[in-house]
Amino acid sequence: MKEKSTEQSNLEVVEPGQEADPVATLTSDLQRLQAEYINYKKRVERDRAVAYEGAVGSVLTELLALLDDIDRAEEHGELSAGFKAMADHLNSITKRIGLEKFGCEGDAFDPRVHEAIMHDRSENVAVATASKILQSGYKYRERILRPALVAVTDPTED
């Protein structure tokens, strides 16, 4: 005579002519519904996070033109007193939210984050280099909102 194991499977095979245990059936249904609910909650949270990041990215994208104007005014020395305080406050808010400015002269050219506008050759560089930043790039978390517009200098061919 075979002994029944102490562990019972959630899925019991019912042979023809034998009735299913209603408690085991209801238990397996409850476990399946709980797993579906947990998966649903995870999916909703993931979708909510994606929607939030998309909304914040859209708002930050709309502010990029304003940030460019502030940078140009600062370069020309036209940002003073109250306007300087507002510009600094706006920059601190966007940084706190997660907006990052990128693109520096001398960086290696990366087509994923740079958009080449001008092209030149020089013996002074070993790899393709962003020699001049025409417009800064911005990213929010890992998402590129706008690539940096750059002048690229390639090494001369021997």
N, C-alpha and C positions, 0 to 999 in steps of 0.2 A: 504494500500500500504506500502510495506516494504522499509525502507531507506537503501541505500548502505552505508557501513562503509567507513570511510576515509582511513583506512588501507587496502592495497591490498596485497594479498598473492603473493609470488614469483611463486608459482605453481598454475596456474589457471586450473580448470577443464573445459574442452571444451566438451559440450554436442554434440551429433550427429546432424549434420545439421547446426551447428554454427561455424563460422570461428574464429580462434584464433587471438588475438590482436598481430600484428607483433612486436610492440614496447615492449610489455610485454614479448614475447618470446625471443627477442634479449637481453633484459635486464637480464632475468634469465640465458640465455646462457653466457653472459658476467660475471655475478656474479659467476657462476660455474667455468668458466675458471680462474677467478682471484683467487678463493679459491684453485684450483688445482695448480696454479703457486706458490702461497704462501707455500703450503705444499711441493712442489718440492724444493723450495729454502731452506726450513728448513731441509729437508732430505739431500740435498747436503752439507749443512754446517755441519750437524751432521756426515755424512760420511767422510768429509774432516778432521774434528777434530779427529775422530777415526783413520784414516790413518796416520795423523801426530803423534799421540801418539804411534802408532805401530812402525813407522819408528824411532822415538827417542828412544823408548824402545829397538829396535834391535841394534842400535848403542851403547847404554849404556851397553847392554849385552856383546857386543864384547870387551868393555873396562874393564870389571870386572877382567879379568886375569891380566891385567896391574896394576890395582889398588891393587890387592892382592900382586903382586910382590913388589910394592912400600911399602905396609904395612910391609911385611916381611923384606925388606931392612931396614926400619926404626926401627923395633924391634931389629935388630942385630947391629944397629949403623953404617950401611954402607951407609947411605944417608947423603951426606955432600955437602956443597957449592952450585955449579950450579945445581946439581941433586936435591938437597933439594928444591931449588927455583922452578924448573920445576914440581916437585911432588906437591908442595903446590899450584901452579898455576892450575895444572890438577884437583886437589881436589876441588878448589874453582869454577872452571868451571862446573864440574859435579854437585856440590851442587846448583849452580845458575840455572842450567837446571832443577833440581828437583830430582836428585838421592839422596836417603836416605840410609844410612848404618844402620843396626839394628842388635841386638843380643848382649846382655850383660850378663856376668856371674851373676847368681842370679835371672834372670827373670823366671817367671813361664813358664813351657813348654807349648807351643801352637803349635799343629801339623799343623796349617795353615801357620805358618811362620818359624817353626823349623823342621829340619830333624834330628832325633835321630840316632847317629852312635854308641854310646856306652851307656851302661846301668849299673846303680849301685843303691844300697840301702843305706840309712843312717837314723839315728835317729834325725839328726840335721835339717831335712826339714819336713814341714807339707804337702806340695803338691809337685807334680812332678816339678822339677826345672832344668833349664839349668845350670849345674854346671861348664861346661867348653865350651868355644866357639872355635871350631876347624876351622871354616871358617865363616866369617861374611856374613850376608844376605844383600840383596839390594832390594829396591823397588823404582819404579818410579810412582809417584802419588799414586794411590791405587793398582797398579799392582805389584805383587811380581815377580821380575826378577830372583832372586835366593834365596831359603830358607837358613837360617843359619844352618850350620852343628854343632850339639851340642852333648855333653855328658850329659845324663839325670840322675839325682839322684832322686829316688822315696823314699817316707817315708817307713820305715820298718813296717810290719804288726805285730800287737800284738798277 
